[in-house]
């Protein structure tokens, strides 16, 4: 919704919510609250300083982003603009100096060494946890309910959580759930409001912000059809649920715990501002603003990079990402060397050029499932008469460009099999003498599908879209169906990698790694938010490979 609001607010409307069956009548997905002991003496929010604070976890909404955003905007927390430390460390430092003790579990950095350093340096933020030395999940004093347990049982004085868990923890009725007996008396606790007043937790809450429900958006040009659209969504919801259809999750983003509910149609911007959530999304307190610039070298890469930049910012990736375009891979390397961009993603063979010619170095590599290297395989159509590698002589081949490791790997395969001569140089010429034609393509499988080749040599990780064409693996022992990769690996090629300038300072390098690792981790877990690792506009491996984790 934030992305839609920034594209053109007047063109969209949220016409229906996706709510939980637990709270189908709730206005928001959840409401963020601060809970304190009722007898805590506090007259203004400045008096939060020095208290013991209980949080859901680092990077989370109600227990981290919302209190940081709201307290900073009130001038109470901070400052967070130290250019000598990262954006995340600025936040942790501010919290550590503001609260005397806390429980704030989780990965403070996706980089293990930085994570450990931060937890050692700001260790008071772990003191209230069940396992202060670990300060990570699982921990009974973390999460929505755990933050309240930290408040009630572990010495905390303020807890940041959401309303429904206050009701659950203290045994109060909510939604369709009746009241239950608990060990904690709700009369002993109170909501702490943004104006520093208190409210009983048995009554209406005073919220710091809320997170809107996810929902369905439509173009406002279809306003006259909203009623019909909403009715059709409800019918599909009922049909999919009654038949236990798999498409209900893919098409409507619903599951057995959610339901499509009519709302009052509103623009995405209104949806977010009503919840007091816009400033939480746009939280970025470092001055001057810091960015990690990704260098790209064609229009499709630029388009994907711009989409990644927007999606990453909306999901709290800080420093934010930016895009810098040149006309070639070599120009990108020069731009990274000159500091016009921080990083670029390259094939292993290109990384060697970057290191030797442009003084660049790998900082992050791709990971393919559990593997750190790729397997190169040969693929033919099922209708092909070719049964052995030797029978490829005189056939047409689809290969990756000669700047890629996949191309070099193909040459190595043929050399090792004795199919081209080791003394016949250059090897590129030997290839054209073995094959009747060699097509270099960023997508050799598409080249094969288009009948421009009889065989495609590709990294196995790119075969995700092989269902588009009837193909089989051509292995040393003969033909095998897709998925039977055992003994079909013809060569091992290094992973693609992110490279940066060797002259980049350590802080700058840490921030670059933080943003790139965080984006890779987030969009690997949440592909429905942004499809970083899949095909982009029908083309695989745009910027990053289609089947990987970043590590």
MOJO-V200439 format. One record per pair of residues at least 24 apart in sequence whose C-alpha atoms are under 6 Angstrom apart, sorted by sequence separation. I is the first residue (numbers start at 1). J is the second residue. D is the distance in Angstrom with one decimal. If there is no record, write none. Layout:
# MOJO-V200439
((I/J/D) (I/J/D))
This chain:
# MOJO-V200439
((101/125/5.5) (102/126/5.7) (102/127/5.9) (103/128/4.8) (101/127/5.8) (102/128/5.3) (103/129/4.8) (291/319/5.1) (293/321/5.9) (295/323/6.0) (297/325/5.5) (290/319/5.4) (291/320/4.9) (292/321/4.8) (293/322/4.5) (294/323/4.9) (295/324/4.7) (296/325/4.9) (297/326/4.8) (32/62/5.1) (105/135/4.7) (106/136/4.5) (291/321/5.4) (292/322/5.9) (293/323/5.2) (294/324/6.0) (295/325/5.7) (297/327/4.9) (520/550/5.5) (105/136/4.4) (297/328/5.0) (281/314/5.9) (295/332/5.8) (396/435/5.6) (401/440/4.8) (395/435/5.2) (396/436/5.4) (400/440/5.3) (401/441/5.8) (393/434/5.3) (394/435/4.7) (395/436/5.4) (396/437/4.7) (397/438/4.9) (398/439/4.8) (399/440/5.0) (400/441/5.1) (393/435/5.5) (394/436/4.7) (396/438/6.0) (400/442/5.7) (399/444/5.5) (58/104/5.8) (295/341/5.8) (398/444/5.0) (52/99/5.9) (57/104/5.0) (294/341/6.0) (50/98/6.0) (51/99/5.3) (52/100/5.6) (54/102/5.5) (55/103/5.9) (57/105/4.9) (58/106/5.6) (293/341/4.8) (49/98/5.0) (50/99/4.6) (51/100/5.7) (52/101/4.7) (53/102/4.6) (54/103/5.2) (55/104/5.4) (57/106/5.8) (293/342/5.2) (294/343/5.1) (295/344/5.0) (49/99/5.6) (50/100/4.7) (52/102/5.5) (292/342/6.0) (294/344/5.5) (349/404/5.7) (398/453/5.5) (349/405/5.4) (397/453/4.9) (347/404/5.8) (396/453/4.5) (397/454/5.9) (396/454/5.1) (397/455/5.1) (398/456/4.6) (399/457/5.5) (397/456/5.9) (210/275/4.8) (209/275/5.9) (209/276/5.0) (209/277/5.9) (380/455/4.8) (379/455/5.6) (379/456/5.2) (378/456/5.6) (378/457/4.5) (377/457/5.7) (377/458/5.6) (376/458/5.5) (376/459/4.4) (375/459/5.5) (376/460/5.9) (375/460/5.6) (56/142/5.0) (461/547/5.5) (56/143/4.0) (56/144/5.4) (382/470/5.8) (381/470/5.8) (382/471/5.0) (381/471/4.2) (382/472/5.8) (388/478/5.5) (56/147/5.6) (380/471/5.5) (387/478/5.5) (55/147/5.4) (380/472/5.6) (387/479/5.9) (54/147/5.0) (379/472/5.7) (379/473/4.7) (378/473/5.9) (379/474/5.5) (54/150/6.0) (378/474/5.2) (63/160/4.9) (63/161/5.9) (62/161/5.6) (53/156/5.7) (52/156/5.0) (53/157/6.0) (52/157/5.1) (53/158/5.0) (54/159/4.5) (55/160/5.5) (53/159/6.0) (377/489/5.6) (376/489/5.9) (377/490/5.6) (375/489/5.5) (376/490/5.7) (376/491/5.2) (375/492/4.8) (374/492/5.8) (374/493/5.3) (36/157/5.8) (373/494/5.0) (36/158/4.7) (373/495/5.1) (35/158/5.6) (35/159/5.1) (34/159/5.6) (34/160/4.7) (33/160/5.9) (33/161/5.7) (32/161/5.8) (33/162/5.5) (366/495/5.7) (32/162/4.6) (366/496/5.7) (31/162/5.3) (366/497/5.8) (31/163/5.7) (365/497/4.2) (364/497/5.7) (364/498/5.1) (363/498/5.9) (362/498/5.7) (363/499/5.7) (362/499/4.2) (361/499/5.2) (361/500/5.6) (360/500/5.4) (360/501/4.4) (361/502/5.9) (360/502/5.3) (348/494/5.9) (348/496/5.3) (347/496/4.5) (38/188/5.4) (346/496/5.7) (38/189/4.4) (45/196/5.6) (346/497/5.6) (23/175/5.2) (37/189/4.5) (38/190/5.0) (44/196/5.0) (345/497/5.6) (36/189/5.8) (345/498/4.4) (36/190/5.5) (344/498/5.6) (35/190/5.7) (344/499/5.7) (35/191/4.6) (343/499/5.6) (34/191/5.7) (35/192/5.7) (343/500/4.8) (34/192/5.3) (342/500/5.9) (337/501/5.5) (33/207/5.0) (32/207/5.6) (33/208/5.8) (32/208/5.6) (32/209/5.4) (32/210/5.7) (31/210/4.2) (30/210/5.7) (368/548/4.3) (30/211/5.5) (367/548/5.2) (29/211/5.5) (367/549/4.9) (29/212/5.2) (366/549/5.9) (367/550/5.7) (28/212/4.8) (29/213/4.5) (366/550/4.7) (28/213/5.6) (365/551/5.8) (17/213/6.0) (18/214/5.4) (17/214/5.9) (18/215/5.0) (17/215/4.1) (317/515/6.0) (16/215/5.5) (16/216/5.4) (15/216/5.9) (14/216/5.7) (15/217/5.8) (14/217/4.3) (13/217/5.4) (13/218/5.5) (81/286/4.5) (12/218/5.6) (81/287/5.6) (12/219/4.6) (13/220/6.0) (11/219/5.5) (12/220/5.2) (11/220/5.3) (69/280/5.8) (66/280/6.0) (292/512/5.9) (21/257/5.7) (20/257/5.8) (21/258/5.3) (20/258/4.2) (19/258/5.5) (19/259/5.5) (18/259/5.7) (301/542/5.9) (18/260/4.7) (17/260/5.7) (17/261/5.2) (16/261/5.8) (16/262/4.8) (16/263/5.3) (15/265/4.6) (14/265/5.4) (14/266/5.5) (13/266/5.2) (13/267/4.4) (12/267/5.9) (5/268/5.2) (5/269/5.2) (1/268/5.3))
